Structures are given as structure tokens and as C-alpha cells.
Amino acid sequence: MTTPAAGPAMAAVAGALLALAAAAAVLCSPAAGEDAFGSESAAVGRGRRPVVPAMYVFGDSLLDAGNNNLLPPPAPRSVPPNGIDLPRTVSPRIGRCTNAYNLADIIAQQLGFKMSPPPYLSLTPLLNSDLLRGRGGANYASGGSGILDITGNGTIALRKQVQLFAETKATILRAGLVDRASLDDLLARSLFLISTGGNDFDAFDNDVPMSQAPEFIAGMVADYLKYINELYKLGARRLALLDIVPVGCLPSQRAITGNGECDPSGNSISQMFNALLRSEIAKAVVTSMPRLKYSVASLYNTYSDMIANPALAGLREVKRGCCGSGKFNGEVACTVASNLCVNRDEYLFWDMVHGTQAAYRWAVHAFFYGPTRDAEPINLAQLMQEPSSMATATYSSI
């Protein structure tokens, strides 16, 4: 939604947000547990033991490993050909919004696990012996969800995901396989991974005029920091945040502009959110989370670099989606009826919004080993090296 005073630039931004909102609404397709995950005692993902006891995943479809496929309609679901390139040993093969492994999987593999921890909903009731010992972890991410409770139709909002983690901790303590002090130590050494915020831009197409974008985004970031603080109180001490992609460069946006180029006005909203997130979390760590070690990994910059220089990541096509239809394969979601590229390792985008496994692998490598442009104030490899001692503040019992 725009006001007459917003002008052409803000109207362009609104178009970009409309594209993102439409993509978020369909996720992988309209609505209709990973048993290969290895715990510390069994993971062989990189030929070594995991460097953290567990990984806890929160956020949206960039990280969802199958929760939405276990939710009732109208929650959006992943359908074939999503997962087409996953190894045959992975079951179920659908649940992710990409052709194979997603960002949560690849980050987990870098840590020594085989893939993302299992979807939380596949563990209900919690019978996973590793999780009940504070190891392995769980994935709470829900495609189409956001920071705001109103974002995502039938999905699990970030607030609820944090509540589910609190319930997980309480369940572990009740099981009695690990005592409170040991669990708090395990949580302090585990990785907490979050990707959220992009789907909340849907609000600009409903009740929020573009003139209120700065105020609206400030509210989003404030809520985000509140939920991060809740995780901190529950024991999180290692945190990796993914910022928001360049919205103006998505195939869904290119389909609207029609010229095949990125829309700088659309990207400005991502930049506004990303900059504020960085400044506010830096302040929050000083004032209320002094024991937190964190890294903000930049999807915005890694995507921008791949778009500017595709060969850098071994890519060829950085404008069109591999799976979809319409202009740039960015107008219709990926389904069995979609156009599907053959050379998927050469594409940046899998569908209207999501990346391919090839693009995600390159981005994650940059998150771990790149300069501050790719991850700041430290990269993920440095985050793993940081000591994560127990906080002096009292932990929550739930």
C-alpha cells in the first residue's frame, strides 16, 4: 500500500514487497522427521565429530526442514519437485523449499552433523533420546512465518517457536537424563540459528503505508530482539542470525518489473531492516546479553556478490528461477506442473524466492570463512571458536 505522497520510489518498493508477500503466501506451493540426522555420537557429515553438542533452528522457509508439511492447511507445504536432488537416503524427501539441502542443513554439515536437526513436529511427543540428553537439537522453523504473530497463515510464528523451545527444555529436565547444570552447559555450547523477517513485509500490502516503513521495521527489530533475549534467558550463548536477501533481485520482483534487473528501491527495505538489526543487537548484547556471542551472516551481500559475479560461485543463471512459470519463472510457485531446469547447480534461484543448494553452499562457506562483509562482527568459524562459558544470570526453568 502506498500513499499519494509516497512517490514513484516508494511505489516501486511496494511492488517489491508485493512480490515477496506473494511468494511468502505460496511458500513452495499452495497448502495441500528426518531420521538421517546424526547426533554427536553418530554424525559423519564432514568426517568428524560435531563441534557443538546441538543446533536449534528458528525462522522461516529458508530453514524449515519439514515442520510445515506436518501442519494442517492452510499452512503452505512443500511438494515435488522440491527435494528432487536430495540423497535417496533422506526420508521424507519433501519438506524443504529448494532442490536439495537448505541453509539449515548446510550449516549443520559445516558443524559436523549430517543435516539439519529434525523438525520439532516430527518429535512430538519428544521421544528422541539424543534430544532428551541435550544433544542433536531440533528445528522449529516454519515456512511463511515471521517475527509478527499475524504473519503467515497457519504457520508457527517466531514467538511460538521460542515457546516450543522453552517447552523442549522443560521436557528434557523432566526426563531426568541430564541435570540442570549439565543442560545449561550444553545449551551454552550449542548453536542457535535464526532466519526471519522477510515475510513480515506482507504488512505493507495490507494496513501499513510505505511512509511508515522506518517505524514499522523498528518495531519488527524490537520484537526480534525480545525473542532473542528470551532464548538468552533460556540458555542460548552462541547465536547466528541470517539477514534478509536483496528483495529487489528475486525472480518474483523481476517478473513485476519485467526488465530483468534488480530494483534498487525494493532492495532498500532489506537494507533498512538489515542495518537496524545489526545496530540493535550490538546494543542489546552490551546492555542485556553480555555473555552472548553472535554473528550476523549476510544473505544480502552473498546474494549480491553471486548476482554481480555468477562465475564466482560457479553459477550461470542469476535472474530466473529454476522451477516455476511466467516471467523469469517468478510468477507461479514451483509444482509438478512447473518448468524445471536441468542444470540446477548453475542457478542461484530455485523458485520465486528461495535459493538452490548450490547457491546456499557458496553462501554458507562465506558465512564461515569470509570477511565481515559476509558475517559480522565475526564469521561463523570464529563463532565456533569463541568460548561459551555459563552466564552468571539465572536461567529460566522452562
Buried (B, 14 or more C-beta within 10 A) or exposed (E): BBEEEBEEEBEBBBBBBBBBBBBBBBBBBBBEBBEBBBBBEEBEBBEEBBBBBBBBBBBBBBBBBBBBBBBEEBBBBBBBBBBBBBEEEBEBBBBBBBBBBBBBBBBBBBBBBBBBBBBBBBBEEBEBEBBBBBBBBBBBBBBBBBBBEEBBBBBBBBBBBBBBBBBBBBBBBEBEBBEEEEBBBBBBBBBBBBBBBBBBBBBBBEEBBBBBBEEBBBBBBEBBBBBBBBBBBBBBBBBBBBBBBBBBBBBBBBBBBEEEEBBBBBBBBBBBBBBBBBEBBBEBBEEBBEBBBBBBBBBBBBBBBBBEEBEEBEBEBBBBBBBBBBBBBBBBBBBEEBBBBEEBBBBBBBBBBBBBBBBBBBBBBBBBBBEEEBBBBBBBBBBBEEEBEBBEEEBBEB
